[in-house]
Amino acid sequence: MRKIISTLFIFLYIKNGFSSENILEEASLYTVKIRTSIDRPFHEDDKAGLIRGTGFLVDKNNGLIITNAHISGRSKSKIKIAFKNYGFKEAKQVYVDPNIDIAILKLNPQLIPDETIEAKLKCDGKVKNGSLVAAFGHPKGLFFSASRGIISKYRFWNGKDIIQTDAAINKGNSGGPLIDITTGLILGVNKSSYKKSSGLSFAVPADKVCVILELIKYGKDPSPTKLPIRFAEDRDSEKYMMVASFHHEGKNKEIGSDLIAVNDTKISTPSELDMFLRGKVGKIKLTFRKNKIVNHYTISIQKKDKLLERKYLYLAGAIISADPRPRFEENKKPFLIHSVIDGTEAELAGLWQHCWVKSIDGIEPKSLSEFYNLSKNKKHIGLITRCYSYRDDIISDDYFIKLNTFNEKISLH
């Protein structure tokens, strides 16, 4: 009996080995190399420069390729992609998601090699812990290679639903497929690894990507929704839907309650809430519970602004635009210095990234257009900026900056 079991185990092991070998060979037919160049970065991209990573083809007829947002850039970027054994071709950003680290690129379908195939995503719910997977891509410049492991846990972490795996995800294979090596289906999009750790890597779940692709297919806007709610995390009990603030009709309501349902559908994490509302417009019904008391509210929802359509001012080397982070929405929107290009007048004057411009020559602008009109056709301008303070007794410091503008371009985009 023991011999029969051993023989069966060896047979299954060999069979799985051949299967996974074929699956990884197929992966090289839909996986691509990506090079991204960013010259005017918004704050999410931190600085200008070249980014290398991985992506994979999901729609051959339309030339759609999936990768991470941090590989495509959250700013307008120049992108080139290459299939195995082929040179680089220009692609463009179609959609970049501000909530989950996902971007959709488009390549002219006529430039796609005939032998390429489409990756198939697992769209039908959460993946199982313990599933055998391979992270495929170009780690450290080692092109079209894989690392094996398991799904350690499907978890809510850092405000997002995410796949934790012990398959190695290194710099270069971000944006590549996390493949179930028993079925060949894509379970997630390789995202990152935990710094100074072993066996702690993360991927964006494929079911989130499927929602976005489906909405784009039917011409709907997949952008996340603006909500007047913030949640408090209870990490010990792994509960995440307790209300920290809910601004409704001029009051802060339901603090300490749990948001339990939207449109009578049960919701368990803020990430689930985000994806449930994708593509929806108009009014929604929210259900809260505190102890045994249940309350319902109807609110109107709006989409967040698309990252690729943001307006900005190029001010002598500084990229200035609205601050998209929710915590500033209650105040007048300050003009955030998203980045400062090396070697420009903005850098020489002492403008700092992640500070805010309060005034120009003593005037507080009300819009980017007014900001531009106050700045153009001048040899120099005086700016008052506000930055987070390094001192212990205050939150922020204000600075006066004299900026020479005669050697540098000022333009509104």
Protein Blocks (a to p, Z undefined) as FASTA:
>chain_A
ZZmmmmmmmmmmmmmmmmmmmmmmmmmmmgccdddddfbdcfklopacddddddddfbfk
nopacddfklnopadcddddddehiacdddddfbdcfkbccddddddfklpcfkbccddd
dfebcadehiacddedjeehiahiadddddfbacdeehiacdddfbdcdehigoiacddf
knopafbdcfbdcehiehiacdddfklmmmmmmmmmnopafbdcddfbdcdddfknopak
bcfbdceehiaehihiacfbgehiacfbfklmmmmmgoiacjddddddehjaccdddddd
dddddfklcccddeehiacdddfbfklmmmccddddfbacehiaklmnopaehiacfbgg
hiacfbfklmmmmmgopabdcdddddddfbfkbmbdcddddddfklpccddZZ
